[in-house]
């Protein structure tokens, strides 16, 4: 009597296990894809009660609602080399679950991949525009361009990007701007100061070299002229001595008298001394 009840209980348990393995429920906000040995199969299961093969098939649930992600605040550079802070968000939705599962597998991977796509397209679009165009004159055109190019890239993953928007644009921290401007001005001032000092040293060295050249040339000319003058004087002196040796002797004696016989001087000489020869005549 006990064995039939035991078999009946085991059968009920096995039936419940097989029931749980074969039946799954999809929420209204979801879509489900059945994986058979890790490979996705069609069709995509709609909301409600669905069935699958036990043990060899598993279920991947995908969000059917619009999802969004936020790109953290980053710095962007415009074509006129103006830096500003920008943060934005994008809305997206899974439109081809089979392609999505085959390429991205999970929504976390999809979010990261789409964030990179939107961010790169946004930076490229901003980099080709001036700051005033990004802020107000061409903001709509920029967003349309980013959305169109991002949507084209995301289509290969079974995803449609619905919208891309800039939440806020702002200039960087004013203190950082001031410090950067101050550093740039100091760099320029140091550059000009270094160039001025280099030019000053160059001009001074050239002036000193030119001065040394002029002084050396003047010294050479003065020595040459002095030497020529002294040679000419010696020549005239020799000619004068040769022409009148007695007069030369007389003039030299007068010069000696002038230097020797000063007032109140006393000199004792023999009257036969040659120095007194002209005085005896």
C-alpha positions in Angstrom: 0.0 0.0 0.0 2.8 2.4 0.7 4.6 1.9 -2.7 1.8 3.3 -4.8 1.6 6.4 -2.6 5.4 6.8 -2.9 5.4 6.5 -6.6 2.5 8.9 -6.8 4.4 11.4 -4.6 7.6 11.1 -6.7 5.5 11.5 -9.9 3.9 14.7 -8.5 7.3 16.1 -7.6 8.7 15.2 -11.0 5.7 16.8 -12.7 6.2 20.0 -10.7 9.9 20.1 -11.6 9.1 19.6 -15.2 6.4 22.1 -15.1 8.7 24.7 -13.6 11.3 23.9 -16.2 8.8 24.0 -19.1 6.8 27.0 -18.2 7.9 30.6 -17.8 6.0 33.9 -17.5 6.9 37.1 -19.3 6.0 40.5 -17.7 4.1 43.1 -19.7 7.2 45.4 -19.7 9.5 42.6 -20.9 10.3 40.4 -23.9 11.9 37.0 -23.6 14.3 35.1 -25.8 14.9 31.4 -25.4 18.4 30.1 -25.5 19.0 26.6 -26.6 22.5 25.4 -25.5 23.5 29.1 -25.2 22.3 30.1 -28.7 19.2 32.3 -29.1 16.2 31.0 -30.9 13.1 32.5 -32.5 10.4 33.6 -32.0 10.7 36.3 -29.4 8.3 35.5 -26.6 5.6 38.1 -25.9 4.1 38.9 -22.5 2.2 36.1 -20.9 2.6 32.4 -20.2 5.2 30.7 -22.5 6.8 27.2 -22.8 10.2 25.9 -23.4 12.1 22.6 -23.4 13.3 21.6 -19.9 17.0 21.5 -19.1 18.4 22.2 -22.6 16.7 25.6 -22.9 17.0 28.8 -20.8 15.3 32.2 -20.9 16.8 35.7 -21.2 14.5 38.5 -20.2 14.9 41.8 -21.9 13.5 45.2 -21.0 10.9 46.4 -23.5 10.6 49.9 -22.1 12.6 53.0 -23.0 15.8 53.1 -21.0 18.2 56.0 -20.6 21.7 56.6 -19.4 23.6 59.7 -18.3 27.0 60.6 -19.5 29.0 62.2 -16.6 30.2 65.8 -16.8 33.2 66.0 -19.1 35.2 68.8 -20.7 34.8 69.4 -24.4 36.8 71.6 -26.8 35.2 73.7 -29.5 36.8 74.7 -32.9 37.7 78.1 -31.5 39.6 76.4 -28.7 37.1 77.2 -25.9 36.8 74.6 -23.1 33.5 74.1 -21.3 31.8 71.5 -19.2 29.0 69.4 -20.7 26.7 66.6 -19.4 24.0 64.9 -21.4 21.8 61.9 -21.5 20.4 59.5 -24.1 17.2 57.4 -24.4 17.3 54.0 -26.1 15.3 50.9 -26.6 15.9 47.3 -27.7 14.2 46.8 -31.1 15.8 43.5 -32.2 16.2 41.2 -29.3 17.9 38.4 -31.3 20.6 40.8 -32.6 20.9 42.4 -29.2 21.6 39.0 -27.4 24.0 37.9 -30.1 26.1 41.1 -30.0 25.8 42.6 -26.6 24.2 39.9 -24.4 23.4 42.1 -21.4 21.9 45.6 -20.9 24.9 46.6 -18.8 27.2 46.0 -21.7 24.8 47.7 -24.0 24.7 50.8 -21.8 28.4 51.1 -21.8 28.7 50.6 -25.5 26.0 53.2 -26.3 27.6 55.7 -23.8 30.8 55.5 -25.8 29.1 55.9 -29.1 27.1 58.9 -28.0 30.0 60.5 -26.3 32.4 60.1 -29.3 29.8 61.5 -31.7 29.0 64.4 -29.4 32.7 65.4 -29.0 33.2 65.2 -32.8 30.1 67.4 -33.4 31.1 70.0 -30.7 34.8 70.0 -31.9 33.6 71.2 -35.4 31.6 74.1 -34.0 32.4 77.4 -32.1 31.3 77.9 -28.5 28.4 80.3 -29.4 27.1 77.7 -31.9 27.1 75.0 -29.3 25.4 77.1 -26.6 22.5 78.6 -28.6 22.7 79.2 -32.4 23.2 75.6 -33.6 22.4 73.5 -30.6 19.4 71.8 -32.2 21.4 70.9 -35.4 24.2 69.5 -33.3 21.8 67.2 -31.4 20.1 66.0 -34.6 23.5 65.2 -36.1 24.6 63.3 -33.0 21.3 61.4 -32.8 21.5 60.5 -36.5 25.1 59.2 -36.4 24.7 57.5 -33.1 21.5 55.7 -34.3 23.3 54.4 -37.3 26.1 52.9 -35.2 23.7 51.5 -32.6 21.5 49.7 -35.3 24.0 46.9 -35.7 23.4 46.0 -32.0 19.7 45.7 -32.4 19.2 48.9 -30.4 17.5 52.2 -31.4 18.6 55.4 -29.8 15.5 57.5 -29.4 16.9 60.8 -28.2 20.1 62.5 -27.2 20.0 65.7 -25.2 22.5 68.1 -23.5 21.4 68.6 -19.9 23.8 71.5 -19.1 26.7 73.4 -20.5 28.9 75.5 -18.3 32.3 77.1 -18.3 35.0 75.4 -16.1 35.7 76.5 -12.6 36.6 80.2 -12.6 39.5 79.7 -10.3 40.9 77.1 -12.7 40.4 79.5 -15.6 42.2 82.3 -13.8 45.1 80.0 -12.8 45.4 78.8 -16.3 45.3 82.3 -17.7 47.8 83.5 -15.1 50.1 80.6 -15.9 49.9 81.4 -19.6 50.6 85.1 -19.1 53.6 84.2 -16.8 54.8 81.8 -19.5 54.6 84.6 -22.1 56.2 87.1 -19.8 59.1 84.8 -19.1 59.5 84.1 -22.8 59.6 87.8 -23.6 61.9 88.5 -20.7 64.3 85.7 -21.8 64.2 87.0 -25.4 64.9 90.6 -24.1 67.8 89.4 -22.0 69.2 87.5 -24.9 68.9 90.5 -27.2 70.4 92.7 -24.6 73.4 90.4 -24.2 73.8 90.2 -28.0 73.7 94.0 -28.4 76.1 94.5 -25.5 78.6 91.9 -26.8 78.4 93.4 -30.3 78.9 97.0 -28.9 81.8 95.9 -26.7 83.4 94.1 -29.6 83.0 97.1 -31.9 84.4 99.4 -29.1 87.4 97.1 -28.7 87.9 97.1 -32.4 87.7 100.9 -32.6 90.0 101.4 -29.6 92.5 98.9 -31.0 92.5 100.6 -34.4 92.8 104.1 -32.8 95.7 102.9 -30.6 97.4 101.3 -33.6 97.0 104.5 -35.6 98.2 106.7 -32.7 101.3 104.6 -32.2 102.0 104.6 -35.9 101.6 108.4 -36.1 103.7 108.9 -32.9 106.4 106.6 -34.2 106.4 108.4 -37.6 106.5 111.8 -35.8 109.4 110.7 -33.5 111.3 109.2 -36.4 110.8 112.5 -38.3 111.9 114.5 -35.3 115.0 112.4 -34.9 115.7 112.7 -38.6 115.4 116.6 -38.4 117.5 116.5 -35.2 120.2 114.5 -36.9 120.2 116.8 -39.9 120.4 119.8 -37.7 123.4 118.4 -35.8 125.1 117.4 -38.9 124.6 120.8 -40.4 125.8 122.9 -37.4 127.6 120.8 -34.7 129.0 123.9 -33.0 125.5 125.4 -32.6 124.2 122.2 -31.2 127.1 122.1 -28.6 126.4 125.7 -27.7 122.6 125.1 -27.3 123.2 122.1 -25.1 125.7 124.1 -23.0 123.0 126.8 -22.5 120.6 124.2 -21.4 123.1 122.9 -18.9 123.8 126.4 -17.6 120.0 127.0 -17.2 119.6 123.9 -15.1 122.8 124.1 -13.2 123.1 127.8 -12.4 120.0 128.6 -10.5 119.5 131.4 -7.9 121.7 131.1 -4.8 123.5 128.1 -6.3 127.2 127.6 -5.7 129.4 125.6 -8.0 133.2 125.4 -7.8 134.8 124.7 -11.1 138.3 125.1 -12.5 138.5 127.8 -15.0 139.9 125.3 -17.4 136.7 123.1 -17.2 135.2 122.5 -20.6 131.8 123.5 -19.3 133.0 127.1 -19.0 134.4 127.2 -22.5 131.6 129.4 -23.9 131.8 131.7 -20.9 135.5 132.3 -21.4 134.9 133.4 -25.1 
